[in-house]
Each structure stands twice: as C-alpha cells, then as structure tokens.
Amino acid sequence: MVAGAPRIFVSHLAGVPVFDPVGDQVGRVSDLVAMLRVGRRPPRLLGMVVEVLSRRRVFVPMTRITGVASGQVITTGVVNMRRFERRPTERLVLGELLDRRVTLVESGEEVTVLDVSIQQLPARRDWEIDKVFVRKGKGGVLSRKGETLTVEWSAVTGFSLEEHGQGAENLLATFEKLRPADLANALHHLSPKRRAEVAAALDDDRLADVLEELPEDDQIEILGKLKEERAADVLEAMDPDDAADLLSELPEEDQERLLTLMQPDDAADVRRLLAYEERTAGGLMTTEPIVLRPDATVADALARVRQQDLSPALAAQVYVCRPPDETPTGKYLGTVHFQRLLRDPPFTLVSSLVDSDLPPLGPDTPLPAVTSYLAAYNMVAAPVVDESGSLLGAVTVDDVLDHLLPEDWRETEFHEEGSGHGG
C-alpha cells in the first residue's frame, strides 16, 4: 500500500461523485472492474464504471484516477465516453462479488461476502482487492445474524480462477508479468483462434503495447477480429507513429472508418503521420515528445522526464518551444539533454540550457540520413522541425531500428544465452 493511503471498502464508493481536476463533476461511480487471478492471488483492480451525466456507463482505468476516497473520486479529466462493455476475464466488484457464498480456507465454513476493500500497491499505480468482509452463517437477503470478520483475500476460496479455467483467463494469468515484447512473441506462436481470444481479453493499454511489438500480419489479423469501436480504442492507446504504421497497411476505406471512430485529437496526430512517406523522418517520428516553454524550469523538466509511460529514448531530452505546447508547436528553440538537467539547479530556466547548435531534421529527411544523424551526434532521439520552425515531433532510435532490421526480425525467438545477463 502507498504510504498513508487508507483502506477503502468498495461499498463506500457506490454512487460517489467523480470529479475532474478543476472540480467539475463527471458522473458517479456505478461499479468497479477487477480481474481475478489464478490461485489465491488478490485480483487486480482495472478501473471504475462511471455513470456520466447523460446516464451512459463508461469505463475509467485506474491509471486515470488520481484520488480515491469514500466521498469522492478524482480523475485526470480524460474520460472515454464510449459505452462500457464487460470483457470475459473481468468481474464487476459490486455486481458480482458481493453477496456471494465463499469458503474459509482454514475452517471450511461457508460465509457470505458483505464487502471487499481495495488498496494501492507500494510505489506503483496498480490497485488490488486485498481484504474480504464476510458474515458466518447461512446466506440469504434477509439474514442479518452471524459473526462478521475481515480476512485476507487468500483466506477464502470460491473467488479465484481454477487451474482448469476456461477461455483465456488461465493463459492471461500466466502471461501477466511478461514484458510486451515477450508477450507478443508468445502470442505470435499461438493459433489464430487462441491469439484472438487472448487479444480480446487484454485491456486496451496492454493490447496496444503488445500490438506495437507484433509483426504486421499479426497486427492486422488481431485488429480485424476486434469490434471496430474496440479497435479504435486500442489504436488511441498506441503511440501515434505505431498506430499510423498499422493503419497504413489497411485499405483506405478501413483506415478512414477507424480514424472516424477515434477521439479527434488522437486521430489528428495519426492523420498527420500518414501524410508523410514511411521511410522519412516525418513518417518515423512520434508526435508526443516532451515539449516545454522557455520559462519552464529544470524542476519542471525533470518532473516530465519522470513520467512512467515515457520510453527511455523520449525521456533522454526535452524540446524547448514557444507556445502552443502541442505539436506542431510554436517556434522551436532547441534541445536540452537529460544529463544537462542533472547538472543545474532546479530553479534554472530551460531556455538558458538549450543546445541550439544541434540542427533539427526536416520531415522529408530520408531514413539513411536520419540514421547517420543519430550516429554522428550520438543521439537516441532527434527533433523534427518544419520549414516554419515548428516542432512536429521526434524520431527515436527504436523506430529507426525497426526499419533497419530485417522485416521478419520480430518473428525470431529471443534467446537469453549470450545476452549479457548473469547466471
């Protein structure tokens, strides 16, 4: 549990208001969504079902929830308004776990579940169901007698998945701790039917990470078997450059249909990338580098670099630009490297630290020239700037390598022998 974070019983969250960061109400908590796991491992809490003001039930991932208390829930303000649909491996905590008959492991006695509590894991954004509040004695709606007690999740049985669980649950539990690249490799070697089952059960962010690591044929196959709205959600969760690469392999009518279903801002980024030739800086770049204004400080820059979702290549430098901050930005002023940020006091303005001698790339720069640029300047990422001086994005070394390696490199088994890891 995160230090100082209280244990929260889910019954206290039912119907509480959900607010955005500025204090405007988004809706109310309708339920919580969890994923049961093999054996006695506590379930992972995936997110909340929120009934918005239009009475539509939408899903808000726990990664987009910044505060949870008995009286209110605070979100990042980013809420996908598509209607919530439960997936096969998901359980509604209030709707499916409460009032359920389970068995105490130690005594074998059957008890009724009255409530469950959730806690945030230490140093992580993940949440788990950790405790179960139960009543001994016979079940039944009108039953109010019997001793009540709170026990660890592992102290009861009847919730968790069995070893012979059907569908993709067992497989997902086995794959849960794999890195996206390793999970992609495992998925690639499954039958098409099994691959589709696993993909359908993965949450959007996890599936997006995995798709980015799969060969193009597998990407297209999996995307084609998803419902179109789900496919659009997954494309939104992918890095814009990877989503553009995937969409570029589809017929134009399929591209347009999926882009129309995506959120407008996400779709706009992907459309811009699709306008460039694939093997150019514009076609390779991501549109989401770290952009700071000239009056930002070293402390501001380091806070942005610390963001968990950033790749190491994107976190290696920040780009200083005049407003607007979103790409395409105002005038590009220069790059500040991560090592330079570590050498100066937190209150130093980033505008005083920019490397303005480093020439940016143009969006039409061909792949060989991009490769030579990164090698010549010992860079892991490079700014891409248009003729007007606006920053369009950044090319990272991992995207360059994807286009330099043989087309079938992702299909090659990774062997740890000789990889440099100690025994």
C-alpha positions in Angstrom: 0.0 0.0 0.0 1.1 3.5 -0.7 2.3 5.2 2.5 -0.5 6.8 4.3 -3.2 5.5 1.9 -6.3 4.3 3.8 -8.0 1.0 3.0 -11.2 1.7 1.1 -14.2 -0.6 1.1 -15.9 -0.6 -2.2 -19.5 -0.3 -0.8 -18.5 3.2 0.3 -17.7 4.1 -3.3 -21.0 3.2 -4.8 -22.7 6.3 -6.1 -20.0 8.7 -5.0 -19.4 11.7 -7.4 -16.5 11.6 -9.8 -14.7 14.9 -10.5 -12.2 16.2 -13.0 -9.1 18.1 -11.8 -10.8 21.5 -11.8 -13.7 20.3 -9.6 -16.4 19.8 -12.3 -18.5 16.6 -11.7 -18.1 14.0 -14.5 -20.5 11.5 -13.1 -20.9 8.9 -10.3 -19.3 5.5 -9.6 -21.6 2.7 -10.7 -19.2 -0.2 -10.1 -15.6 -1.3 -10.1 -14.0 -3.7 -12.5 -11.5 -6.3 -11.4 -9.6 -9.3 -13.0 -9.5 -12.5 -11.0 -6.2 -14.4 -11.0 -5.0 -18.0 -10.6 -4.9 -19.5 -7.1 -5.2 -17.1 -4.1 -3.5 -14.1 -5.6 -5.6 -10.9 -5.0 -7.5 -9.6 -8.0 -6.1 -6.6 -9.9 -8.4 -3.6 -10.0 -8.7 -2.4 -13.6 -10.9 0.6 -13.2 -14.3 2.0 -12.4 -17.6 2.1 -14.2 -18.8 5.6 -14.1 -22.3 6.7 -14.9 -21.9 10.1 -16.6 -24.4 12.9 -16.6 -26.1 11.5 -19.8 -26.6 8.3 -17.8 -24.2 6.4 -20.1 -21.9 4.0 -18.3 -18.3 4.4 -19.3 -15.0 2.8 -18.1 -12.3 4.9 -16.4 -9.0 3.0 -15.9 -7.3 3.2 -12.5 -4.4 4.9 -14.3 -6.6 7.9 -15.0 -7.8 8.1 -11.4 -5.7 10.4 -9.2 -7.6 10.3 -5.9 -10.0 7.8 -4.3 -11.9 8.4 -1.0 -15.2 7.4 0.5 -16.7 10.7 -0.5 -15.3 11.4 -4.0 -13.1 10.2 -6.8 -10.8 12.5 -8.8 -9.8 11.7 -12.4 -7.2 13.2 -14.8 -10.0 14.7 -16.7 -9.5 12.3 -19.7 -12.7 10.1 -19.9 -13.5 8.0 -22.9 -17.2 8.4 -23.5 -17.8 5.0 -25.2 -20.3 2.7 -23.5 -18.7 0.2 -21.1 -18.9 -3.5 -22.0 -17.5 -6.1 -19.7 -14.9 -8.5 -21.2 -14.7 -12.2 -20.4 -11.9 -12.0 -17.8 -13.4 -9.0 -16.0 -15.7 -9.1 -12.9 -17.9 -6.3 -11.6 -17.0 -6.0 -8.0 -20.3 -4.7 -6.6 -22.5 -6.6 -9.1 -20.8 -10.0 -9.0 -18.6 -10.3 -5.9 -20.8 -9.1 -3.1 -23.4 -11.4 -1.5 -21.5 -14.3 -2.9 -21.0 -17.5 -0.9 -17.4 -18.4 -0.4 -15.5 -20.8 1.9 -13.0 -20.0 4.7 -9.8 -21.9 3.8 -8.8 -22.7 7.5 -12.2 -24.0 8.7 -14.0 -25.0 5.5 -17.0 -22.9 6.7 -19.2 -21.2 4.1 -19.6 -17.4 4.6 -21.3 -14.6 2.7 -19.3 -11.7 1.3 -20.6 -8.4 2.5 -17.8 -6.2 1.2 -14.3 -6.1 -0.2 -11.6 -3.5 0.3 -9.0 -2.1 -2.2 -5.5 -0.8 -1.7 -2.9 0.8 -3.9 0.3 -1.1 -4.2 3.6 0.4 -3.0 5.5 2.6 -5.5 3.0 1.7 -8.3 -0.2 2.9 -9.8 -1.7 -0.6 -9.6 -4.6 -1.4 -7.2 -5.7 -4.7 -5.8 -8.6 -6.1 -3.8 -6.9 -7.1 -0.6 -9.5 -7.8 2.1 -12.9 -9.5 2.3 -15.6 -8.6 4.8 -17.7 -11.7 5.5 -20.5 -13.0 7.7 -20.7 -16.5 9.1 -23.9 -18.5 9.0 -26.5 -19.2 6.3 -26.8 -16.8 3.4 -29.9 -15.0 2.2 -31.0 -11.5 1.7 -32.8 -11.2 5.0 -30.1 -12.9 7.0 -28.5 -10.4 9.5 -27.3 -12.8 12.1 -23.9 -14.4 12.5 -20.4 -13.3 13.3 -18.7 -10.9 10.9 -15.0 -10.7 10.2 -12.5 -9.2 7.8 -10.0 -11.6 6.3 -7.2 -11.6 3.7 -8.3 -12.4 0.1 -6.1 -15.6 0.3 -8.1 -16.8 3.4 -11.2 -17.5 1.3 -11.8 -19.7 -1.7 -14.5 -19.6 -4.3 -13.5 -16.4 -6.0 -10.2 -17.1 -7.7 -9.8 -18.8 -11.1 -9.3 -22.6 -11.1 -6.2 -24.0 -12.8 -8.5 -25.5 -15.5 -10.3 -22.2 -16.0 -11.8 -21.8 -19.4 -11.4 -19.1 -22.1 -8.2 -17.0 -22.0 -8.1 -16.4 -18.2 -5.5 -19.0 -17.4 -3.3 -18.0 -20.2 -3.6 -14.4 -19.3 -2.7 -15.1 -15.7 0.4 -16.9 -17.0 1.3 -14.0 -19.3 0.6 -11.3 -16.8 4.1 -10.4 -15.8 5.7 -10.7 -19.3 7.1 -7.6 -21.0 5.1 -6.5 -24.0 7.8 -7.8 -26.4 7.8 -11.2 -24.7 4.0 -11.4 -24.6 4.0 -10.5 -28.3 6.4 -13.3 -29.1 4.3 -15.8 -27.1 1.1 -14.5 -28.9 2.7 -14.9 -32.3 3.3 -18.6 -31.8 -0.3 -19.3 -30.7 -3.0 -20.5 -33.1 -5.1 -17.7 -34.7 -8.1 -18.7 -32.7 -6.2 -18.6 -29.4 -4.4 -15.4 -30.3 -7.8 -13.7 -30.9 -9.1 -15.0 -27.5 -6.1 -13.6 -25.6 -6.2 -10.3 -27.5 -9.9 -9.9 -26.8 -9.4 -10.4 -23.1 -6.4 -8.0 -22.7 -7.2 -4.4 -21.6 -6.7 -1.7 -24.2 -3.4 -0.3 -23.0 -1.8 -3.8 -22.6 -3.1 -4.9 -26.1 -1.7 -1.6 -27.6 1.7 -2.3 -26.1 1.7 -5.8 -27.4 0.5 -4.9 -30.9 3.4 -2.4 -31.2 5.7 -5.4 -30.8 4.0 -7.9 -33.2 4.7 -8.5 -36.9 2.5 -6.6 -39.3 0.5 -9.7 -40.3 -0.4 -10.5 -36.7 -1.3 -6.8 -36.0 -3.7 -6.7 -39.0 -5.2 -10.1 -38.1 -5.9 -9.1 -34.5 -7.2 -5.7 -35.3 -9.5 -7.2 -37.9 -11.1 -9.5 -35.3 -11.9 -6.8 -32.8 -15.1 -4.8 -32.9 -14.5 -1.6 -34.7 -15.1 0.6 -31.6 -12.7 -1.6 -29.6 -10.1 -1.4 -32.4 -10.4 2.4 -32.4 -9.8 2.4 -28.6 -6.7 0.3 -29.0 -5.3 2.5 -31.8 -5.8 5.5 -29.5 -3.8 3.7 -26.8 -0.9 3.0 -29.2 1.9 5.5 -29.8 0.7 7.7 -32.8 3.6 6.6 -35.0 2.9 2.9 -34.4 -0.9 3.4 -34.9 -0.1 5.2 -38.2 2.2 2.3 -39.3 -0.6 -0.2 -38.6 -3.3 1.8 -40.3 -1.1 2.4 -43.4 -1.3 -1.4 -44.0 -5.1 -1.3 -44.2 -7.3 -0.4 -47.2 -8.1 3.3 -47.3 -11.8 2.8 -46.5 -10.9 0.8 -43.4 -8.3 3.5 -42.4 -10.9 6.2 -42.6 -13.6 4.3 -40.8 -11.3 3.6 -37.8 -9.9 7.1 -37.8 -13.5 8.5 -37.6 -14.2 6.3 -34.6 -11.1 7.5 -32.7 -11.0 10.6 -30.5 -10.5 13.7 -32.7 -7.1 14.7 -31.1 -5.7 11.2 -31.4 -7.0 10.8 -35.0 -5.5 14.2 -36.0 -2.0 13.1 -34.8 -2.3 9.8 -36.8 -3.6 11.6 -39.9 -0.5 13.9 -39.9 1.8 11.0 -39.7 0.0 9.2 -42.5 0.7 12.2 -44.8 4.5 11.5 -44.8 6.4 8.8 -46.6 7.0 5.8 -44.3 10.8 5.9 -44.5 11.3 9.6 -43.8 11.7 11.5 -40.5 8.1 12.6 -40.7 6.9 9.0 -41.2 9.1 7.7 -38.4 8.5 10.4 -35.8 6.3 10.3 -32.7 4.1 13.4 -32.2 4.3 13.3 -28.4 7.8 14.3 -27.3 8.4 16.3 -24.1 7.7 20.0 -25.0 8.4 22.8 -22.6 8.1 26.6 -22.8 11.1 28.8 -22.4 10.0 29.9 -18.9 9.9 26.3 -17.6 12.5 25.3 -15.0 14.8 22.4 -14.6 12.4 21.1 -11.9 9.5 21.2 -14.4 11.6 19.3 -17.0 12.7 16.6 -14.6 9.1 16.1 -13.5 8.1 15.5 -17.1 11.0 13.2 -17.7 10.0 11.0 -14.7 6.6 10.1 -16.3 6.3 6.4 -16.1 4.8 5.9 -19.6 7.7 7.6 -21.4 10.2 5.4 -23.3 13.8 5.8 -22.3 14.6 7.4 -25.7 11.9 10.1 -25.4 12.9 10.8 -21.8 16.5 11.5 -22.8 15.8 15.1 -23.8 13.2 17.8 -23.7 12.4 20.2 -26.5 12.0 23.9 -25.8 9.5 25.7 -27.9 7.3 28.8 -27.9 3.5 28.1 -27.4 1.5 26.2 -28.4 3.0 23.2 -26.5 1.3 20.5 -28.6 2.9 19.5 -31.9 3.1 21.3 -34.2 4.4 23.8 -31.7 5.4 27.4 -31.9 9.0 28.3 -32.8 11.4 25.5 -31.9 14.3 27.0 -29.8 16.4 23.9 -29.1 17.0 20.7 -27.2 18.0 20.2 -23.5 19.6 16.8 -22.8 18.8 14.9 -19.6 22.4 14.9 -18.4 22.4 18.7 -18.6 19.2 18.8 -16.5 21.0 16.9 -13.8 23.9 19.4 -13.6 21.9 22.6 -13.0 19.9 23.9 -10.0 16.1 23.1 -10.1 15.2 26.8 -10.5 17.3 27.3 -13.7 15.2 28.2 -16.8 15.5 25.6 -19.5 15.8 28.3 -22.1 19.3 29.1 -20.7 20.3 25.4 -21.3 19.2 24.7 -24.8 21.6 23.1 -27.3 20.8 25.4 -30.2 23.7 24.3 -32.3 22.2 20.9 -32.9 20.4 21.1 -36.3 16.9 19.6 -36.4 15.7 17.2 -39.1 13.2 18.1 -41.7 10.1 15.9 -42.1 11.2 14.7 -45.5 14.7 13.6 -44.4 15.2 10.0 -45.7 15.9 7.1 -43.4 19.6 6.8 -44.3 20.2 10.4 -43.4 18.2 10.0 -40.1 20.4 7.1 -39.2 23.6 9.0 -40.0 22.4 11.9 -37.9 21.7 9.8 -34.8 25.1 8.1 -35.2 27.1 11.3 -35.9 25.7 13.2 -32.9 25.4 10.1 -30.5 21.7 10.8 -30.1 18.9 8.4 -29.2 16.2 10.9 -30.4 16.2 13.8 -32.8 13.8 16.8 -33.3 11.8 17.1 -36.5 11.0 20.7 -37.5 9.1 22.1 -40.5 10.0 25.0 -42.7 8.2 27.5 -40.5 10.3 26.4 -37.5 7.6 24.5 -35.6 8.5 21.2 -33.9 6.5 18.4 -35.5 7.8 15.5 -33.3 10.8 13.5 -32.6 12.4 10.4 -34.2 13.7 7.8 -31.7 16.3 5.2 -32.2 13.9 2.3 -31.6 11.7 3.4 -34.5 14.8 3.7 -36.8 16.0 0.2 -35.8 12.5 -1.2 -36.6 13.1 -0.1 -40.2 16.8 -1.1 -40.5 16.3 -4.7 -39.2 15.1 -7.5 -41.5 11.3 -7.5 -41.9 10.9 -10.8 -40.0 13.1 -9.8 -37.1 10.2 -9.8 -34.7 9.4 -13.4 -35.6 12.8 -14.6 -34.4 12.9 -16.2 -31.0 14.9 -14.2 -28.4 17.5 -16.4 -26.6 18.9 -15.3 -23.3 22.2 -17.2 -23.9 24.9 -14.7 -24.6 22.6 -11.8 -23.9 24.8 -10.4 -21.1 22.7 -11.4 -18.1 24.4 -13.0 -15.2 23.6 -16.6 -14.3 
